[in-house]
Amino acid sequence: MMLSLYILIWPVISAAVLFVIVRAFVKDLAEAKREDRDIV
């Protein structure tokens, strides 16, 4: 039971982490464009 629950839940956790990373990157990218500088 716990293994099947884990298999069902981990994609949701992974998607949430990816969403947070992408959102932060997009925010940084927008800020860099506004200040006319490179992201790196």
Gaussian input, Z-matrix of N, CA and C with variables (Angstrom, degrees):
# hf/3-21g

backbone

0 1
 N
 C     1     B1
 C     2     B2     1     A1
 N     3     B3     2     A2     1     D1
 C     4     B4     3     A3     2     D2
 C     5     B5     4     A4     3     D3
 N     6     B6     5     A5     4     D4
 C     7     B7     6     A6     5     D5
 C     8     B8     7     A7     6     D6
 N     9     B9     8     A8     7     D7
 C    10    B10     9     A9     8     D8
 C    11    B11    10    A10     9     D9
 N    12    B12    11    A11    10    D10
 C    13    B13    12    A12    11    D11
 C    14    B14    13    A13    12    D12
 N    15    B15    14    A14    13    D13
 C    16    B16    15    A15    14    D14
 C    17    B17    16    A16    15    D15
 N    18    B18    17    A17    16    D16
 C    19    B19    18    A18    17    D17
 C    20    B20    19    A19    18    D18
 N    21    B21    20    A20    19    D19
 C    22    B22    21    A21    20    D20
 C    23    B23    22    A22    21    D21
 N    24    B24    23    A23    22    D22
 C    25    B25    24    A24    23    D23
 C    26    B26    25    A25    24    D24
 N    27    B27    26    A26    25    D25
 C    28    B28    27    A27    26    D26
 C    29    B29    28    A28    27    D27
 N    30    B30    29    A29    28    D28
 C    31    B31    30    A30    29    D29
 C    32    B32    31    A31    30    D30
 N    33    B33    32    A32    31    D31
 C    34    B34    33    A33    32    D32
 C    35    B35    34    A34    33    D33
 N    36    B36    35    A35    34    D34
 C    37    B37    36    A36    35    D35
 C    38    B38    37    A37    36    D36
 N    39    B39    38    A38    37    D37
 C    40    B40    39    A39    38    D38
 C    41    B41    40    A40    39    D39
 N    42    B42    41    A41    40    D40
 C    43    B43    42    A42    41    D41
 C    44    B44    43    A43    42    D42
 N    45    B45    44    A44    43    D43
 C    46    B46    45    A45    44    D44
 C    47    B47    46    A46    45    D45
 N    48    B48    47    A47    46    D46
 C    49    B49    48    A48    47    D47
 C    50    B50    49    A49    48    D48
 N    51    B51    50    A50    49    D49
 C    52    B52    51    A51    50    D50
 C    53    B53    52    A52    51    D51
 N    54    B54    53    A53    52    D52
 C    55    B55    54    A54    53    D53
 C    56    B56    55    A55    54    D54
 N    57    B57    56    A56    55    D55
 C    58    B58    57    A57    56    D56
 C    59    B59    58    A58    57    D57
 N    60    B60    59    A59    58    D58
 C    61    B61    60    A60    59    D59
 C    62    B62    61    A61    60    D60
 N    63    B63    62    A62    61    D61
 C    64    B64    63    A63    62    D62
 C    65    B65    64    A64    63    D63
 N    66    B66    65    A65    64    D64
 C    67    B67    66    A66    65    D65
 C    68    B68    67    A67    66    D66
 N    69    B69    68    A68    67    D67
 C    70    B70    69    A69    68    D68
 C    71    B71    70    A70    69    D69
 N    72    B72    71    A71    70    D70
 C    73    B73    72    A72    71    D71
 C    74    B74    73    A73    72    D72
 N    75    B75    74    A74    73    D73
 C    76    B76    75    A75    74    D74
 C    77    B77    76    A76    75    D75
 N    78    B78    77    A77    76    D76
 C    79    B79    78    A78    77    D77
 C    80    B80    79    A79    78    D78
 N    81    B81    80    A80    79    D79
 C    82    B82    81    A81    80    D80
 C    83    B83    82    A82    81    D81
 N    84    B84    83    A83    82    D82
 C    85    B85    84    A84    83    D83
 C    86    B86    85    A85    84    D84
 N    87    B87    86    A86    85    D85
 C    88    B88    87    A87    86    D86
 C    89    B89    88    A88    87    D87
 N    90    B90    89    A89    88    D88
 C    91    B91    90    A90    89    D89
 C    92    B92    91    A91    90    D90
 N    93    B93    92    A92    91    D91
 C    94    B94    93    A93    92    D92
 C    95    B95    94    A94    93    D93
 N    96    B96    95    A95    94    D94
 C    97    B97    96    A96    95    D95
 C    98    B98    97    A97    96    D96
 N    99    B99    98    A98    97    D97
 C   100   B100    99    A99    98    D98
 C   101   B101   100   A100    99    D99
 N   102   B102   101   A101   100   D100
 C   103   B103   102   A102   101   D101
 C   104   B104   103   A103   102   D102
 N   105   B105   104   A104   103   D103
 C   106   B106   105   A105   104   D104
 C   107   B107   106   A106   105   D105
 N   108   B108   107   A107   106   D106
 C   109   B109   108   A108   107   D107
 C   110   B110   109   A109   108   D108
 N   111   B111   110   A110   109   D109
 C   112   B112   111   A111   110   D110
 C   113   B113   112   A112   111   D111
 N   114   B114   113   A113   112   D112
 C   115   B115   114   A114   113   D113
 C   116   B116   115   A115   114   D114
 N   117   B117   116   A116   115   D115
 C   118   B118   117   A117   116   D116
 C   119   B119   118   A118   117   D117

   B1=1.4636
   B2=1.5347
   B3=1.3335
   B4=1.4698
   B5=1.5287
   B6=1.3416
   B7=1.4632
   B8=1.5261
   B9=1.3248
   B10=1.4628
   B11=1.5331
   B12=1.3344
   B13=1.4636
   B14=1.5283
   B15=1.3202
   B16=1.4684
   B17=1.5306
   B18=1.3381
   B19=1.4663
   B20=1.5256
   B21=1.3248
   B22=1.4603
   B23=1.5303
   B24=1.3347
   B25=1.4654
   B26=1.5340
   B27=1.3296
   B28=1.4690
   B29=1.5235
   B30=1.3419
   B31=1.4680
   B32=1.5341
   B33=1.3300
   B34=1.4641
   B35=1.5275
   B36=1.3329
   B37=1.4648
   B38=1.5355
   B39=1.3300
   B40=1.4662
   B41=1.5196
   B42=1.3160
   B43=1.4640
   B44=1.5282
   B45=1.3167
   B46=1.4661
   B47=1.5272
   B48=1.3246
   B49=1.4695
   B50=1.5241
   B51=1.3223
   B52=1.4630
   B53=1.5263
   B54=1.3281
   B55=1.4644
   B56=1.5265
   B57=1.3280
   B58=1.4657
   B59=1.5297
   B60=1.3339
   B61=1.4695
   B62=1.5291
   B63=1.3245
   B64=1.4679
   B65=1.5273
   B66=1.3331
   B67=1.4654
   B68=1.5335
   B69=1.3176
   B70=1.4651
   B71=1.5296
   B72=1.3347
   B73=1.4704
   B74=1.5238
   B75=1.3251
   B76=1.4682
   B77=1.5273
   B78=1.3228
   B79=1.4682
   B80=1.5345
   B81=1.3370
   B82=1.4656
   B83=1.5290
   B84=1.3247
   B85=1.4581
   B86=1.5266
   B87=1.3199
   B88=1.4618
   B89=1.5285
   B90=1.3227
   B91=1.4647
   B92=1.5237
   B93=1.3294
   B94=1.4669
   B95=1.5256
   B96=1.3219
   B97=1.4699
   B98=1.5220
   B99=1.3223
   B100=1.4692
   B101=1.5271
   B102=1.3235
   B103=1.4735
   B104=1.5347
   B105=1.3246
   B106=1.4750
   B107=1.5201
   B108=1.3378
   B109=1.4678
   B110=1.5153
   B111=1.3371
   B112=1.4697
   B113=1.5224
   B114=1.3220
   B115=1.4723
   B116=1.5314
   B117=1.3263
   B118=1.4773
   B119=1.5177
   A1=110.97
   A2=117.39
   A3=120.05
   A4=111.28
   A5=116.56
   A6=119.36
   A7=110.50
   A8=117.61
   A9=119.75
   A10=110.62
   A11=116.91
   A12=120.39
   A13=109.83
   A14=117.04
   A15=122.06
   A16=110.66
   A17=115.96
   A18=120.62
   A19=110.69
   A20=117.65
   A21=120.99
   A22=112.33
   A23=117.44
   A24=121.25
   A25=113.03
   A26=119.02
   A27=118.84
   A28=114.19
   A29=121.04
   A30=117.73
   A31=112.41
   A32=117.27
   A33=121.15
   A34=109.77
   A35=116.97
   A36=121.66
   A37=109.80
   A38=116.82
   A39=121.28
   A40=110.88
   A41=117.00
   A42=120.90
   A43=110.54
   A44=117.62
   A45=121.17
   A46=110.75
   A47=116.75
   A48=120.75
   A49=110.11
   A50=116.76
   A51=121.02
   A52=110.50
   A53=117.16
   A54=121.66
   A55=110.74
   A56=117.22
   A57=121.16
   A58=110.58
   A59=116.42
   A60=120.43
   A61=110.59
   A62=117.06
   A63=121.20
   A64=110.73
   A65=116.79
   A66=120.39
   A67=110.50
   A68=117.08
   A69=120.70
   A70=110.49
   A71=116.48
   A72=120.05
   A73=111.03
   A74=116.58
   A75=120.74
   A76=110.31
   A77=116.62
   A78=120.34
   A79=110.69
   A80=116.64
   A81=120.62
   A82=111.34
   A83=116.12
   A84=120.95
   A85=110.52
   A86=117.11
   A87=121.18
   A88=111.16
   A89=115.84
   A90=119.98
   A91=110.77
   A92=116.89
   A93=120.70
   A94=110.48
   A95=117.34
   A96=119.89
   A97=110.74
   A98=115.95
   A99=120.32
   A100=110.58
   A101=115.91
   A102=120.79
   A103=111.54
   A104=116.75
   A105=122.92
   A106=112.55
   A107=115.38
   A108=120.46
   A109=109.87
   A110=115.54
   A111=121.17
   A112=110.49
   A113=115.04
   A114=120.28
   A115=110.28
   A116=116.03
   A117=119.11
   A118=109.62
   D1=-49.41
   D2=-177.98
   D3=-65.07
   D4=-36.38
   D5=-179.32
   D6=-65.78
   D7=-43.92
   D8=179.56
   D9=-66.61
   D10=-35.42
   D11=176.50
   D12=-64.16
   D13=-42.89
   D14=178.21
   D15=-61.09
   D16=-43.87
   D17=-179.02
   D18=-64.28
   D19=-32.65
   D20=178.94
   D21=-78.82
   D22=-30.86
   D23=-173.67
   D24=-85.98
   D25=-34.32
   D26=-171.38
   D27=-60.72
   D28=-33.69
   D29=176.55
   D30=-64.33
   D31=-33.03
   D32=178.49
   D33=-66.60
   D34=-44.40
   D35=178.57
   D36=-63.24
   D37=-44.75
   D38=179.86
   D39=-62.00
   D40=-42.70
   D41=179.49
   D42=-64.41
   D43=-38.94
   D44=179.46
   D45=-64.97
   D46=-43.95
   D47=178.86
   D48=-63.68
   D49=-44.51
   D50=178.65
   D51=-61.29
   D52=-40.86
   D53=179.03
   D54=-60.95
   D55=-43.65
   D56=-179.98
   D57=-63.51
   D58=-42.94
   D59=-179.87
   D60=-64.85
   D61=-45.82
   D62=-178.92
   D63=-64.94
   D64=-40.36
   D65=179.66
   D66=-63.07
   D67=-42.68
   D68=178.96
   D69=-65.49
   D70=-39.60
   D71=179.46
   D72=-64.57
   D73=-43.85
   D74=179.56
   D75=-63.24
   D76=-40.10
   D77=177.72
   D78=-62.16
   D79=-45.81
   D80=178.42
   D81=-63.13
   D82=-40.21
   D83=179.91
   D84=-62.93
   D85=-44.61
   D86=179.18
   D87=-63.59
   D88=-40.84
   D89=178.93
   D90=-64.79
   D91=-41.07
   D92=179.14
   D93=-64.78
   D94=-41.28
   D95=178.03
   D96=-63.14
   D97=-40.25
   D98=-178.78
   D99=-64.36
   D100=-37.23
   D101=-179.26
   D102=-90.90
   D103=3.31
   D104=178.51
   D105=54.64
   D106=53.26
   D107=176.49
   D108=-138.50
   D109=167.21
   D110=-179.66
   D111=-76.14
   D112=154.62
   D113=179.46
   D114=-76.17
   D115=-29.55
   D116=-177.61
   D117=-89.02

